Amino acid sequence: MERKIVWKYDPFHKKSILDAVQEVISGVFMKFMSSHMEMQAKTFTGWRQCEGHSCGVLVVQWFEQYLSLVRSTPPDASIPLAHDDKLDPKQLAYEGYKHLSYVLDSVVTNVDT
């Protein structure tokens, strides 16, 4: 693990949830890491969820963005994540339908197996 960063993201940006995640990171995850693997916990502060149904889409979108950036960024460089407060509603709807189509395609493909 060259980057040595653990990311936290809560689409509602609730301090209580982020604090609980930090407790798990510190109390459980960090205990599994060897002493030379000092990890830093960072919080993604972009893309606040404004309604009650897009949490999963936002988390998947963040993860896709992170993976595409981490593959193209040297390990010693910082990762330029978006810091906008909201994802465009049309983009958010598109991402939701895109991921639903992946799931449905997988179900249809595997129906005969």
C-alpha positions as CSV (number, residue, x, y, z in Angstrom):
1,M,0.0,0.0,0.0
2,E,2.1,2.9,-1.3
3,R,-0.4,5.6,-0.7
4,K,-1.1,4.8,3.0
5,I,-4.5,6.6,3.0
6,V,-7.9,5.3,4.2
7,W,-10.7,7.4,2.8
8,K,-14.0,8.1,4.5
9,Y,-17.1,9.3,2.7
10,D,-20.7,9.8,3.9
11,P,-23.0,11.3,1.3
12,F,-24.9,13.1,4.1
13,H,-21.7,14.4,5.6
14,K,-22.9,13.5,9.1
15,K,-20.3,14.0,11.7
16,S,-21.6,11.2,13.9
17,I,-21.3,8.7,11.0
18,L,-17.8,9.9,10.0
19,D,-16.7,9.7,13.7
20,A,-18.1,6.1,14.0
21,V,-16.2,5.2,10.8
22,Q,-13.0,6.8,12.3
23,E,-13.4,4.7,15.4
24,V,-13.6,1.5,13.3
25,I,-10.6,2.6,11.3
26,S,-8.6,3.4,14.5
27,G,-9.8,0.5,16.6
28,V,-10.0,-2.3,14.1
29,F,-8.4,-1.6,10.8
30,M,-5.2,0.1,12.1
31,K,-4.6,-2.9,14.5
32,F,-4.1,-5.1,11.4
33,M,-1.5,-2.9,9.9
34,S,2.1,-3.4,10.7
35,S,3.9,-0.5,12.6
36,H,5.8,0.6,9.4
37,M,2.4,1.1,7.6
38,E,1.4,4.4,9.3
39,M,-2.0,5.1,7.7
40,Q,-3.7,8.4,7.4
41,A,-7.5,8.8,7.4
42,K,-8.9,11.4,5.1
43,T,-12.5,12.5,4.5
44,F,-14.0,13.2,1.1
45,T,-16.0,16.4,1.6
46,G,-17.6,16.6,-1.9
47,W,-21.0,15.5,-3.2
48,R,-23.4,16.1,-0.4
49,Q,-26.6,14.0,-0.8
50,C,-29.7,16.2,-0.9
51,E,-32.4,13.5,-1.0
52,G,-33.0,10.1,0.4
53,H,-32.3,7.8,-2.5
54,S,-28.9,8.4,-4.1
55,C,-26.5,7.2,-1.4
56,G,-25.4,4.1,-3.3
57,V,-25.0,5.9,-6.6
58,L,-22.9,8.6,-4.9
59,V,-20.6,6.0,-3.2
60,V,-20.2,4.0,-6.4
61,Q,-19.5,7.2,-8.4
62,W,-16.9,8.3,-5.8
63,F,-15.2,4.9,-5.9
64,E,-15.1,4.9,-9.7
65,Q,-13.6,8.4,-9.7
66,Y,-11.0,7.4,-7.1
67,L,-10.0,4.2,-9.0
68,S,-9.6,6.1,-12.3
69,L,-7.5,8.8,-10.7
70,V,-5.3,6.5,-8.6
71,R,-4.4,4.4,-11.7
72,S,-3.2,7.6,-13.5
73,T,-1.5,9.3,-10.6
74,P,2.0,8.4,-9.3
75,P,2.0,7.0,-5.7
76,D,3.9,10.0,-4.4
77,A,1.4,12.5,-5.7
78,S,-1.8,13.7,-4.2
79,I,-5.1,12.6,-5.8
80,P,-7.1,15.5,-7.2
81,L,-10.6,14.5,-6.1
82,A,-13.6,16.7,-6.8
83,H,-14.7,19.1,-4.0
84,D,-18.0,20.3,-5.4
85,D,-20.9,20.2,-2.9
86,K,-23.3,18.5,-5.3
87,L,-23.1,16.2,-8.3
88,D,-25.2,17.6,-11.1
89,P,-28.7,16.1,-10.8
90,K,-28.7,14.9,-14.4
91,Q,-25.3,13.3,-14.0
92,L,-26.5,11.6,-10.8
93,A,-29.6,10.2,-12.5
94,Y,-27.5,9.0,-15.4
95,E,-25.1,7.2,-13.0
96,G,-28.0,5.5,-11.3
97,Y,-29.5,4.2,-14.5
98,K,-26.0,3.2,-15.7
99,H,-25.4,1.0,-12.7
100,L,-29.0,-0.4,-12.8
101,S,-28.4,-1.4,-16.4
102,Y,-25.2,-3.2,-15.3
103,V,-27.1,-5.1,-12.7
104,L,-29.9,-6.0,-15.1
105,D,-27.5,-7.0,-17.8
106,S,-25.7,-9.3,-15.3
107,V,-29.0,-10.9,-14.2
108,V,-30.2,-11.5,-17.8
109,T,-26.8,-12.8,-18.8
110,N,-26.7,-15.3,-15.9
111,V,-30.3,-16.4,-16.1
112,D,-29.5,-19.6,-18.0
113,T,-26.4,-20.6,-16.1
